[in-house]
Amino acid sequence: MNTEKENKLQELFGEIENDASLPLRESNLVFGEGNNDCEVMFIGEAPGQKENELRRPFVGRAGQLLTKTIEEIGWKREDVYITNIVKRRPPMNRDPLPEEILAYKPYLTKQIQIIRPKIIAPLGRFSMNYFLPDAKITRDQGKVFRLGSVFVVPLLHPAAALRSSSMMALFRESFKKLPRIVEKHKELVPHDQGTLV
């Protein structure tokens, strides 16, 4: 854990908390958690009901699968950093609206700049398309893309993996690639190039 980064993240938390212009302020702020000096940062779309109650990301059923799968590849949840694009729960767990994603975008950008992971693993279509607008989740999950100095490895959302055994197999298979990608990230030739937004 990096103290300087932790201080900056605390400042950022305060900025989001005090920004009255942000949407969804009737929900709790779910900022993110984990190792601020991590190599891999997992980013979902928005908190759900359980996350809103506990003010922690990915703690419901999908979150339990994420934690279990992290452990299956020999890591711990505390080794990585977990957050969402939108930091508050949309009503009735609906998908985040484009304007909500846009409103929280500067704060996610700052969060990424503070943490400086080697790899961003977007979880699900909304998070993937935030970084890779033209990507398709079924086609591109598990592939490696370069955005500036960061590699992006889209993964299925754990909630989608829970829906069928074939999706679960795909989710686990792609997840297993992450340690090798971290280890070999300097040598890898990514599928695409762009700039990190």
Backbone as ProteinMPNN parsed JSONL, in Angstrom:
{"seq_chain_A": "MNTEKENKLQELFGEIENDASLPLRESNLVFGEGNNDCEVMFIGEAPGQKENELRRPFVGRAGQLLTKTIEEIGWKREDVYITNIVKRRPPMNRDPLPEEILAYKPYLTKQIQIIRPKIIAPLGRFSMNYFLPDAKITRDQGKVFRLGSVFVVPLLHPAAALRSSSMMALFRESFKKLPRIVEKHKELVPHDQGTLV", "coords_chain_A": {"N_chain_A": [[0.841, -1.195, 0.0], [0.568, 2.173, -0.893], [1.324, 5.129, 0.678], [1.273, 7.804, -0.201], [-0.3, 7.615, -2.509], [-2.633, 6.717, -1.284], [-3.414, 8.943, 0.215], [-3.988, 10.714, -1.868], [-6.124, 9.363, -3.05], [-7.967, 9.509, -0.977], [-8.443, 12.248, -0.964], [-9.645, 12.471, -3.476], [-11.943, 10.93, -3.053], [-13.27, 12.653, -1.269], [-13.72, 14.804, -3.002], [-15.569, 13.693, -4.838], [-17.653, 13.06, -3.099], [-18.431, 15.607, -2.332], [-19.309, 16.798, -4.656], [-21.955, 18.275, -5.848], [-23.171, 18.258, -8.288], [-23.209, 15.775, -9.381], [-24.963, 12.881, -10.647], [-27.372, 10.537, -9.181], [-27.186, 10.87, -6.452], [-28.787, 10.132, -4.381], [-28.112, 7.61, -3.706], [-25.588, 5.658, -1.954], [-22.087, 6.518, -1.918], [-19.867, 4.48, -3.59], [-16.741, 3.937, -3.61], [-14.413, 2.373, -4.206], [-11.928, -0.223, -3.669], [-9.006, -1.861, -2.297], [-5.63, -2.784, -3.231], [-3.727, -0.026, -3.64], [-1.412, 0.081, -5.001], [-1.441, -1.722, -7.001], [-1.07, -4.171, -9.685], [-3.117, -4.94, -11.316], [-6.279, -3.649, -12.12], [-9.631, -3.933, -11.556], [-12.61, -3.055, -13.167], [-15.939, -2.394, -12.913], [-19.397, -1.677, -13.926], [-21.377, -0.245, -12.348], [-22.428, 0.162, -8.892], [-24.423, -2.375, -7.201], [-27.367, -3.372, -5.315], [-26.468, -4.614, -2.875], [-23.874, -3.665, -2.774], [-24.356, -0.942, -2.539], [-25.539, -0.893, -0.022], [-23.421, -1.778, 1.648], [-21.414, -0.116, 0.902], [-19.245, -0.938, -0.602], [-17.423, -2.244, -3.401], [-18.537, -4.875, -5.591], [-19.635, -7.022, -3.811], [-21.861, -8.557, -3.654], [-23.619, -11.396, -5.039], [-22.375, -11.703, -7.568], [-19.993, -10.436, -6.959], [-18.938, -12.163, -5.062], [-18.313, -14.325, -6.673], [-16.357, -13.088, -8.259], [-14.339, -12.597, -6.315], [-13.758, -15.251, -5.556], [-12.785, -16.274, -7.977], [-10.545, -14.711, -8.391], [-9.021, -15.704, -6.298], [-8.703, -18.316, -7.194], [-6.774, -18.105, -9.167], [-4.557, -17.769, -7.716], [-4.197, -15.319, -6.493], [-5.038, -12.661, -4.137], [-7.951, -10.912, -3.077], [-7.205, -8.536, -1.893], [-4.89, -7.946, -3.221], [-5.437, -6.704, -5.586], [-7.13, -3.906, -7.23], [-10.439, -2.77, -6.983], [-13.178, -1.311, -8.586], [-15.836, 0.821, -9.9], [-17.19, 2.289, -12.941], [-19.326, 4.176, -12.732], [-20.057, 5.602, -9.67], [-22.157, 5.353, -7.917], [-25.254, 3.698, -7.116], [-27.508, 2.988, -9.734], [-31.106, 3.44, -9.876], [-33.131, 0.585, -9.071], [-31.236, -1.178, -9.997], [-30.776, -0.681, -12.711], [-29.205, -0.309, -15.996], [-26.377, 1.904, -16.198], [-26.862, 5.273, -17.338], [-25.833, 7.035, -20.359], [-25.227, 9.741, -19.756], [-24.763, 9.61, -17.026], [-22.5, 8.011, -16.872], [-20.736, 9.722, -18.181], [-20.691, 11.877, -16.385], [-19.34, 10.833, -14.151], [-16.95, 10.215, -15.244], [-14.541, 11.961, -15.189], [-13.656, 11.479, -12.596], [-13.131, 8.723, -12.443], [-11.057, 8.655, -14.279], [-9.103, 10.154, -12.888], [-8.756, 8.444, -10.698], [-7.624, 6.181, -11.909], [-5.272, 7.367, -12.852], [-3.998, 7.954, -10.446], [-3.618, 5.403, -9.276], [-2.303, 3.946, -11.29], [-2.238, 1.301, -12.718], [-0.832, -1.677, -14.298], [-2.444, -3.205, -15.841], [-5.782, -2.94, -16.879], [-8.793, -4.431, -16.148], [-11.713, -4.507, -17.52], [-14.996, -5.244, -16.464], [-17.512, -6.707, -18.038], [-19.838, -5.443, -20.583], [-20.487, -2.625, -20.563], [-18.417, -1.418, -19.118], [-16.222, -2.29, -20.626], [-16.768, -1.035, -23.117], [-16.463, 1.584, -22.391], [-13.725, 1.95, -22.376], [-13.004, 0.763, -24.791], [-14.643, 1.537, -27.345], [-15.562, 0.287, -29.722], [-15.469, -2.402, -29.322], [-16.677, -5.79, -28.925], [-18.245, -7.723, -26.501], [-18.508, -10.575, -26.452], [-16.838, -11.307, -28.506], [-14.388, -10.081, -27.937], [-13.64, -10.427, -25.274], [-11.144, -11.431, -22.981], [-9.067, -10.869, -24.709], [-6.076, -8.9, -25.389], [-5.586, -5.474, -25.235], [-3.985, -2.38, -26.078], [-3.875, 0.7, -24.431], [-2.51, 3.64, -24.55], [-0.079, 3.604, -22.102], [-1.083, 1.495, -20.784], [-2.419, -1.815, -20.503], [-5.448, -3.253, -21.604], [-7.718, -5.661, -20.649], [-10.537, -7.015, -21.464], [-13.179, -8.592, -19.645], [-15.82, -10.985, -19.155], [-18.732, -9.932, -17.357], [-19.04, -10.887, -13.955], [-21.685, -11.386, -13.151], [-22.927, -12.092, -15.532], [-21.56, -14.425, -16.048], [-22.636, -16.067, -14.124], [-25.018, -16.788, -15.206], [-25.005, -18.922, -17.041], [-23.523, -22.164, -17.706], [-21.738, -22.271, -19.831], [-20.967, -19.612, -20.179], [-19.779, -19.219, -17.726], [-17.591, -20.941, -17.926], [-16.145, -19.66, -19.939], [-15.589, -17.211, -18.71], [-13.945, -18.043, -16.546], [-11.834, -19.204, -17.963], [-10.729, -17.036, -19.407], [-9.983, -15.465, -17.258], [-7.92, -16.927, -16.15], [-5.794, -16.27, -17.742], [-4.758, -13.918, -16.84], [-2.546, -13.804, -14.848], [-0.343, -14.537, -16.48], [-0.404, -12.535, -18.396], [0.188, -10.307, -16.843], [2.778, -10.973, -16.066], [4.097, -11.131, -18.531], [3.63, -8.713, -19.754], [5.204, -6.684, -20.926], [6.269, -7.817, -23.152], [4.192, -8.55, -24.766], [2.165, -8.437, -27.733], [-0.316, -6.33, -28.392], [-3.861, -6.362, -29.373], [-4.914, -4.005, -30.338], [-4.682, -0.413, -30.59], [-4.813, 2.716, -28.851], [-5.963, 5.576, -27.036], [-5.925, 6.177, -23.548], [-8.864, 6.945, -21.897]], "CA_chain_A": [[0.0, 0.0, 0.0], [1.362, 3.384, -1.048], [0.695, 6.17, 1.51], [1.024, 8.995, -1.024], [-1.476, 7.309, -3.335], [-3.8, 6.624, -0.388], [-3.814, 10.327, 0.518], [-4.61, 11.269, -3.073], [-7.423, 8.705, -3.213], [-8.857, 10.085, 0.042], [-8.829, 13.575, -1.484], [-10.573, 12.234, -4.583], [-13.191, 10.499, -2.411], [-13.899, 13.885, -0.774], [-14.188, 15.573, -4.168], [-16.794, 13.065, -5.358], [-18.672, 13.207, -2.053], [-18.874, 17.012, -2.263], [-19.741, 17.295, -5.966], [-23.428, 18.27, -5.855], [-23.673, 18.156, -9.662], [-23.205, 14.375, -9.819], [-26.247, 12.183, -10.557], [-27.554, 9.356, -8.319], [-26.711, 11.198, -5.096], [-29.655, 9.488, -3.376], [-27.436, 6.353, -3.341], [-24.297, 5.821, -1.269], [-20.875, 6.525, -2.733], [-19.053, 3.262, -3.533], [-15.561, 4.518, -4.246], [-13.457, 1.369, -4.674], [-11.093, -0.724, -2.576], [-7.955, -2.797, -2.67], [-4.235, -2.358, -3.189], [-3.549, 1.143, -4.522], [-0.149, -0.114, -5.723], [-1.69, -2.992, -7.691], [-0.769, -4.31, -11.111], [-4.374, -5.139, -12.035], [-7.425, -2.896, -11.614], [-10.902, -4.409, -12.113], [-13.582, -1.949, -13.21], [-17.298, -2.751, -13.324], [-20.172, -0.555, -14.461], [-21.99, 0.548, -11.27], [-22.754, -0.683, -7.742], [-25.771, -2.918, -7.074], [-28.027, -3.143, -4.024], [-25.595, -5.02, -1.762], [-22.726, -2.728, -2.801], [-24.877, 0.322, -2.017], [-25.744, -1.069, 1.429], [-22.144, -1.929, 2.359], [-20.48, 0.902, 0.373], [-18.068, -1.645, -1.111], [-17.687, -2.771, -4.741], [-18.541, -6.317, -5.863], [-19.783, -7.821, -2.586], [-23.04, -9.401, -3.797], [-23.37, -12.728, -5.599], [-21.36, -11.556, -8.622], [-18.753, -10.082, -6.273], [-18.394, -13.375, -4.432], [-17.682, -15.077, -7.763], [-15.126, -12.374, -8.615], [-13.355, -12.874, -5.258], [-13.388, -16.67, -5.655], [-11.999, -16.486, -9.197], [-9.246, -14.087, -8.095], [-8.289, -16.658, -5.447], [-8.401, -19.514, -7.995], [-5.541, -17.904, -9.943], [-3.442, -17.62, -6.773], [-4.121, -13.96, -5.956], [-6.018, -12.334, -3.104], [-8.719, -9.697, -3.397], [-6.439, -7.374, -1.403], [-3.757, -7.695, -4.129], [-5.901, -5.946, -6.748], [-8.016, -2.795, -6.88], [-11.755, -3.006, -7.591], [-14.05, -0.14, -8.564], [-16.815, 0.903, -10.992], [-17.187, 3.555, -13.678], [-20.281, 5.017, -12.002], [-19.734, 5.321, -8.262], [-23.375, 5.207, -7.121], [-26.18, 2.715, -7.684], [-28.703, 3.427, -10.461], [-32.326, 2.862, -9.292], [-33.576, -0.743, -9.522], [-30.095, -1.849, -10.665], [-30.791, -0.502, -14.17], [-27.913, 0.051, -16.586], [-26.072, 3.339, -16.096], [-27.168, 6.068, -18.536], [-24.623, 7.682, -20.909], [-24.905, 10.992, -19.044], [-24.217, 9.243, -15.709], [-21.121, 7.564, -17.14], [-19.986, 10.94, -18.518], [-20.54, 12.696, -15.171], [-18.346, 10.231, -13.251], [-15.735, 9.938, -16.023], [-13.311, 12.629, -14.705], [-13.213, 10.894, -11.332], [-12.498, 7.438, -12.747], [-9.775, 8.989, -14.925], [-8.163, 10.519, -11.81], [-8.508, 7.24, -9.903], [-6.676, 5.374, -12.688], [-3.999, 8.091, -12.878], [-3.365, 7.819, -9.119], [-3.239, 4.003, -9.02], [-1.353, 3.565, -12.34], [-2.08, -0.154, -12.88], [-0.291, -2.143, -15.584], [-3.549, -3.801, -16.593], [-7.166, -2.667, -16.493], [-9.691, -5.516, -16.557], [-13.111, -4.084, -17.451], [-15.914, -6.355, -16.245], [-18.784, -6.516, -18.736], [-19.926, -4.647, -21.812], [-20.476, -1.174, -20.34], [-17.061, -1.038, -18.719], [-15.352, -2.522, -21.784], [-17.01, -0.009, -24.137], [-15.932, 2.839, -21.868], [-12.33, 2.005, -22.827], [-12.907, 0.257, -26.17], [-16.013, 1.769, -27.824], [-15.965, -0.576, -30.841], [-15.291, -3.812, -28.963], [-17.86, -6.621, -28.637], [-17.832, -8.504, -25.331], [-18.345, -12.011, -26.737], [-15.715, -11.466, -29.437], [-13.124, -9.486, -27.484], [-13.272, -10.736, -23.885], [-9.941, -12.266, -22.884], [-7.996, -10.358, -25.578], [-5.267, -7.825, -24.803], [-5.551, -4.228, -26.008], [-3.139, -1.359, -25.467], [-4.363, 2.082, -24.418], [-1.38, 4.385, -23.998], [0.904, 2.736, -21.437], [-1.838, 0.487, -20.029], [-3.085, -2.88, -21.251], [-6.842, -3.472, -21.217], [-8.138, -7.043, -20.899], [-11.955, -7.106, -21.112], [-13.67, -9.867, -19.148], [-17.261, -11.041, -18.927], [-19.15, -9.532, -16.013], [-19.333, -12.102, -13.193], [-23.137, -11.634, -13.138], [-23.217, -12.808, -16.785], [-20.984, -15.769, -15.89], [-23.535, -16.839, -13.265], [-26.257, -17.132, -15.925], [-24.935, -20.204, -17.758], [-22.258, -22.885, -17.508], [-20.807, -21.932, -20.921], [-20.427, -18.277, -19.856], [-18.901, -19.412, -16.567], [-16.349, -21.548, -18.435], [-15.457, -18.596, -20.68], [-15.141, -16.252, -17.685], [-12.807, -18.632, -15.819], [-10.745, -19.426, -18.92], [-10.09, -15.738, -19.659], [-9.407, -15.023, -15.99], [-6.667, -17.666, -15.935], [-4.731, -15.652, -18.546], [-4.285, -12.665, -16.236], [-1.18, -13.84, -14.295], [0.637, -14.566, -17.563], [-0.41, -11.207, -19.02], [0.933, -9.434, -15.921], [4.184, -11.378, -16.12], [4.673, -10.933, -19.867], [2.975, -7.565, -20.391], [6.136, -5.864, -21.713], [6.604, -8.525, -24.402], [2.973, -8.89, -25.525], [1.72, -7.592, -28.849], [-1.751, -6.215, -28.175], [-4.734, -6.409, -30.54], [-5.387, -2.7, -30.787], [-4.029, 0.701, -29.898], [-5.651, 3.905, -28.729], [-5.533, 6.391, -25.902], [-6.718, 5.935, -22.359], [-9.773, 8.08, -21.623]], "C_chain_A": [[0.878, 1.247, 0.0], [0.65, 4.535, -0.325], [0.357, 7.413, 0.701], [-0.209, 8.795, -1.905], [-2.746, 7.281, -2.485], [-4.319, 8.016, -0.051], [-4.525, 10.963, -0.671], [-5.993, 10.672, -3.319], [-8.434, 9.231, -2.193], [-9.353, 11.464, -0.381], [-9.875, 13.44, -2.587], [-11.941, 11.789, -4.058], [-13.977, 11.729, -1.935], [-14.46, 14.736, -1.902], [-15.508, 15.018, -4.701], [-17.942, 13.269, -4.374], [-19.271, 14.608, -2.06], [-19.373, 17.581, -3.591], [-21.259, 17.161, -6.097], [-24.004, 18.113, -7.255], [-23.794, 16.7, -10.13], [-24.589, 13.745, -9.696], [-26.201, 11.044, -9.535], [-27.13, 9.622, -6.872], [-27.626, 10.661, -3.993], [-29.092, 8.134, -2.936], [-26.116, 6.66, -2.643], [-23.143, 5.823, -2.265], [-20.1, 5.225, -2.499], [-17.78, 3.564, -4.321], [-14.648, 3.485, -4.897], [-12.599, 0.927, -3.508], [-10.036, -1.673, -3.114], [-6.574, -2.181, -2.544], [-4.027, -1.205, -4.17], [-2.237, 1.084, -5.304], [-0.223, -1.375, -6.595], [-1.178, -2.974, -9.134], [-2.041, -4.417, -11.934], [-5.516, -4.406, -11.325], [-8.68, -3.413, -12.323], [-11.92, -3.277, -12.047], [-14.916, -2.454, -13.754], [-18.062, -1.528, -13.795], [-20.732, 0.354, -13.365], [-22.315, -0.378, -10.095], [-24.187, -1.211, -7.826], [-26.305, -2.67, -5.667], [-27.115, -3.447, -2.833], [-24.41, -4.06, -1.632], [-23.141, -1.376, -2.206], [-25.043, 0.244, -0.497], [-24.419, -1.045, 2.181], [-21.091, -0.901, 1.956], [-19.165, 0.289, -0.092], [-18.393, -2.22, -2.493], [-17.678, -4.3, -4.777], [-18.545, -7.161, -4.581], [-21.049, -8.681, -2.612], [-22.645, -10.745, -4.405], [-22.29, -12.686, -6.676], [-20.004, -11.232, -8.009], [-18.1, -11.274, -5.605], [-17.71, -14.257, -5.474], [-16.364, -14.423, -8.172], [-14.025, -12.685, -7.606], [-12.837, -14.312, -5.364], [-12.474, -16.915, -6.858], [-10.62, -15.841, -9.072], [-8.386, -15.06, -7.281], [-7.878, -17.907, -6.223], [-7.125, -19.354, -8.829], [-4.345, -17.585, -9.033], [-3.241, -16.218, -6.24], [-5.07, -13.835, -4.776], [-6.74, -11.069, -3.556], [-7.937, -8.44, -3.003], [-5.249, -7.028, -2.306], [-4.128, -6.754, -5.267], [-6.719, -4.749, -6.276], [-9.317, -2.984, -7.657], [-12.609, -1.744, -7.464], [-15.069, -0.239, -9.707], [-16.664, 2.235, -11.715], [-18.064, 4.559, -12.944], [-20.197, 4.614, -10.526], [-20.959, 5.229, -7.35], [-24.373, 4.319, -7.863], [-27.318, 3.372, -8.464], [-29.947, 2.759, -9.866], [-32.668, 1.513, -9.914], [-32.486, -1.515, -10.279], [-30.135, -1.736, -12.19], [-29.388, -0.183, -14.66], [-27.644, 1.534, -16.377], [-26.36, 4.052, -17.419], [-25.883, 6.725, -19.046], [-24.224, 8.949, -20.153], [-24.356, 10.726, -17.64], [-22.767, 8.795, -15.845], [-20.223, 8.783, -17.395], [-19.714, 11.782, -17.264], [-19.45, 12.161, -14.247], [-16.99, 10.008, -13.931], [-14.475, 10.654, -15.494], [-12.759, 11.992, -13.435], [-12.58, 9.519, -11.534], [-11.122, 7.676, -13.385], [-8.723, 9.325, -13.866], [-7.78, 9.3, -10.975], [-7.467, 6.352, -10.598], [-5.293, 6.039, -12.692], [-3.255, 7.981, -11.549], [-2.81, 6.399, -8.94], [-2.189, 3.502, -10.018], [-1.163, 2.045, -12.458], [-1.396, -0.486, -14.2], [-1.437, -2.607, -16.48], [-4.88, -3.356, -16.0], [-8.008, -3.816, -17.027], [-11.129, -5.029, -16.42], [-14.014, -5.315, -17.341], [-17.25, -6.044, -16.923], [-18.727, -5.487, -19.849], [-19.792, -3.144, -21.571], [-19.07, -0.687, -20.0], [-16.088, -1.2, -19.889], [-15.507, -1.399, -22.81], [-16.607, 1.392, -23.683], [-14.505, 3.038, -22.38], [-12.174, 1.671, -24.31], [-14.289, 0.351, -26.813], [-16.477, 0.803, -28.915], [-15.878, -2.063, -30.52], [-16.638, -4.483, -28.71], [-17.444, -7.622, -27.557], [-17.622, -9.982, -25.657], [-17.137, -12.264, -27.639], [-14.38, -11.107, -28.779], [-12.748, -9.775, -26.035], [-12.067, -11.688, -23.894], [-8.807, -11.826, -23.792], [-7.264, -9.214, -24.881], [-5.235, -6.641, -25.756], [-4.621, -3.252, -25.302], [-3.828, 0.001, -25.566], [-3.282, 2.921, -23.75], [-0.387, 3.411, -23.383], [0.229, 1.583, -20.68], [-2.395, -0.572, -20.968], [-4.501, -3.055, -20.699], [-7.23, -4.886, -21.621], [-9.612, -7.162, -20.497], [-12.322, -8.519, -20.657], [-15.193, -9.827, -19.083], [-17.563, -10.521, -17.524], [-19.463, -10.8, -15.228], [-20.832, -12.418, -13.111], [-23.557, -12.388, -14.391], [-22.711, -14.242, -16.692], [-21.9, -16.664, -15.062], [-24.774, -17.345, -14.009], [-26.204, -18.462, -16.657], [-23.563, -20.842, -17.577], [-21.251, -22.553, -18.604], [-20.167, -20.564, -20.674], [-19.45, -18.372, -18.681], [-17.546, -19.975, -17.017], [-15.496, -20.503, -19.146], [-14.833, -17.586, -19.712], [-13.881, -16.777, -16.986], [-11.59, -18.794, -16.73], [-9.987, -18.12, -19.185], [-9.383, -15.231, -18.412], [-8.039, -15.654, -15.755], [-5.498, -17.069, -16.708], [-4.068, -14.476, -17.831], [-2.874, -12.75, -15.635], [-0.101, -13.813, -15.377], [0.73, -13.195, -18.243], [0.368, -10.218, -18.151], [2.434, -9.705, -16.046], [4.838, -10.982, -17.439], [4.248, -9.612, -20.517], [3.911, -6.709, -21.252], [6.432, -6.502, -23.07], [5.385, -8.74, -25.304], [2.719, -7.919, -26.667], [0.204, -7.494, -28.749], [-2.542, -6.186, -29.487], [-5.016, -5.021, -31.132], [-4.605, -1.612, -30.055], [-4.977, 1.893, -29.868], [-5.108, 4.749, -27.6], [-6.467, 6.143, -24.737], [-7.564, 7.158, -22.047], [-10.075, 8.162, -20.138]], "O_chain_A": [[1.813, 1.362, 0.793], [-0.482, 4.88, -0.665], [-0.704, 8.011, 0.881], [-1.049, 9.686, -2.031], [-3.798, 7.759, -2.907], [-5.529, 8.242, -0.034], [-5.53, 11.657, -0.512], [-6.917, 11.37, -3.739], [-9.616, 9.381, -2.505], [-10.519, 11.808, -0.188], [-10.854, 14.185, -2.632], [-12.975, 12.225, -4.564], [-15.182, 11.836, -2.163], [-15.537, 15.318, -1.778], [-16.443, 15.769, -4.979], [-19.059, 13.606, -4.767], [-20.467, 14.782, -1.825], [-19.814, 18.729, -3.642], [-21.779, 16.091, -6.41], [-25.2, 17.862, -7.403], [-24.414, 16.428, -11.158], [-25.317, 14.038, -8.747], [-25.129, 10.641, -9.084], [-26.758, 8.695, -6.153], [-27.284, 10.727, -2.812], [-29.526, 7.572, -1.93], [-25.595, 7.772, -2.729], [-23.222, 5.201, -3.325], [-19.725, 4.905, -1.37], [-17.754, 3.455, -5.547], [-14.165, 3.693, -6.01], [-12.538, 1.602, -2.481], [-10.147, -2.208, -4.217], [-6.378, -1.189, -1.843], [-4.137, -1.386, -5.383], [-1.978, 1.928, -6.162], [0.793, -2.006, -6.885], [-0.897, -1.923, -9.71], [-2.063, -4.037, -13.105], [-5.697, -4.521, -10.112], [-8.779, -3.339, -13.547], [-12.076, -2.623, -11.016], [-15.01, -2.884, -14.903], [-17.476, -0.473, -14.038], [-20.585, 1.574, -13.434], [-22.463, -1.585, -10.289], [-25.055, -0.587, -8.438], [-25.76, -1.856, -4.922], [-27.001, -2.647, -1.905], [-24.003, -3.696, -0.529], [-22.38, -0.75, -1.468], [-24.728, 1.192, 0.222], [-24.293, -0.387, 3.214], [-20.026, -0.811, 2.566], [-18.107, 0.91, 0.009], [-19.525, -2.641, -2.73], [-16.897, -4.937, -4.071], [-17.605, -7.905, -4.301], [-21.283, -9.455, -1.684], [-21.497, -11.177, -4.301], [-21.396, -13.531, -6.697], [-18.976, -11.706, -8.492], [-16.875, -11.395, -5.577], [-16.67, -14.858, -5.207], [-15.371, -15.113, -8.406], [-12.9, -13.001, -7.994], [-11.634, -14.557, -5.273], [-11.508, -17.672, -6.766], [-9.637, -16.371, -9.591], [-7.193, -15.22, -7.537], [-6.832, -18.494, -5.947], [-6.47, -20.343, -9.161], [-3.276, -17.19, -9.499], [-2.226, -15.941, -5.6], [-5.808, -14.765, -4.45], [-6.203, -10.266, -4.319], [-7.998, -7.417, -3.684], [-4.665, -5.952, -2.18], [-3.267, -6.089, -5.845], [-6.973, -4.59, -5.082], [-9.299, -3.317, -8.842], [-12.746, -1.18, -6.378], [-15.149, -1.258, -10.392], [-16.09, 3.184, -11.183], [-17.616, 5.646, -12.58], [-20.258, 3.432, -10.188], [-20.815, 5.045, -6.142], [-24.331, 4.209, -9.088], [-28.023, 4.222, -7.921], [-29.861, 1.625, -9.395], [-32.517, 1.315, -11.119], [-32.781, -2.39, -11.093], [-29.592, -2.592, -12.889], [-28.5, 0.162, -13.879], [-28.576, 2.339, -16.376], [-26.128, 3.496, -18.492], [-24.952, 6.95, -18.274], [-23.04, 9.204, -19.933], [-23.572, 11.521, -17.12], [-21.915, 9.155, -15.032], [-19.103, 8.862, -16.891], [-18.624, 12.334, -17.109], [-18.72, 12.937, -13.631], [-16.008, 9.657, -13.277], [-13.432, 10.012, -15.362], [-11.547, 11.966, -13.22], [-11.599, 9.185, -10.869], [-10.152, 6.987, -13.069], [-7.592, 8.845, -13.933], [-6.621, 9.143, -10.59], [-6.548, 5.84, -9.959], [-4.273, 5.365, -12.553], [-2.026, 7.922, -11.527], [-1.673, 6.221, -8.505], [-1.298, 2.735, -9.655], [-0.043, 1.555, -12.313], [-1.383, 0.335, -15.118], [-1.41, -2.431, -17.698], [-5.08, -3.39, -14.786], [-7.948, -4.14, -18.213], [-11.713, -5.12, -15.34], [-13.813, -6.306, -18.044], [-18.023, -5.217, -16.437], [-17.74, -4.774, -20.036], [-19.064, -2.464, -22.295], [-18.601, 0.323, -20.525], [-15.232, -0.344, -20.112], [-14.516, -0.87, -23.315], [-16.429, 2.285, -24.511], [-14.12, 4.142, -22.767], [-11.317, 2.23, -24.995], [-15.031, -0.631, -26.832], [-17.673, 0.529, -29.019], [-16.185, -2.897, -31.372], [-17.611, -3.831, -28.331], [-16.417, -8.289, -27.683], [-16.657, -10.583, -25.185], [-16.492, -13.309, -27.547], [-13.364, -11.753, -29.034], [-11.655, -9.412, -25.602], [-11.989, -12.614, -24.702], [-7.694, -12.339, -23.675], [-7.761, -8.637, -23.914], [-4.901, -6.783, -26.932], [-4.482, -3.289, -24.079], [-4.299, 0.401, -26.63], [-3.153, 2.914, -22.526], [0.093, 2.5, -24.057], [0.901, 0.794, -20.015], [-2.795, -0.268, -22.092], [-4.72, -3.012, -19.488], [-7.093, -5.269, -22.783], [-9.914, -7.385, -19.325], [-11.84, -9.509, -21.208], [-15.785, -8.753, -18.969], [-16.744, -10.656, -16.615], [-20.091, -11.71, -15.77], [-21.212, -13.585, -13.013], [-24.448, -13.235, -14.33], [-23.35, -15.166, -17.196], [-21.939, -17.877, -15.268], [-25.491, -18.215, -13.515], [-27.246, -19.079, -16.88], [-22.571, -20.156, -17.329], [-20.045, -22.549, -18.355], [-18.977, -20.374, -20.926], [-18.427, -17.688, -18.653], [-16.494, -19.539, -16.549], [-14.277, -20.464, -18.977], [-13.689, -17.168, -19.886], [-12.888, -16.063, -16.849], [-10.457, -18.552, -16.315], [-8.756, -18.099, -19.186], [-8.308, -14.637, -18.499], [-7.123, -15.016, -15.235], [-4.341, -17.326, -16.378], [-2.952, -14.083, -18.174], [-2.064, -11.856, -15.883], [0.926, -13.154, -15.221], [1.816, -12.753, -18.618], [1.118, -9.389, -18.667], [3.245, -8.782, -16.12], [5.99, -10.55, -17.463], [4.482, -9.413, -21.709], [3.46, -6.077, -22.207], [6.801, -5.812, -24.021], [5.536, -9.075, -26.479], [3.023, -6.73, -26.571], [-0.492, -8.478, -28.997], [-1.975, -6.011, -30.566], [-5.324, -4.905, -32.318], [-3.958, -1.863, -29.039], [-5.829, 2.053, -30.743], [-3.932, 4.651, -27.248], [-7.664, 5.924, -24.924], [-7.048, 8.272, -21.943], [-10.817, 9.045, -19.706]]}, "name": "protein", "num_of_chains": 1, "seq": "MNTEKENKLQELFGEIENDASLPLRESNLVFGEGNNDCEVMFIGEAPGQKENELRRPFVGRAGQLLTKTIEEIGWKREDVYITNIVKRRPPMNRDPLPEEILAYKPYLTKQIQIIRPKIIAPLGRFSMNYFLPDAKITRDQGKVFRLGSVFVVPLLHPAAALRSSSMMALFRESFKKLPRIVEKHKELVPHDQGTLV"}
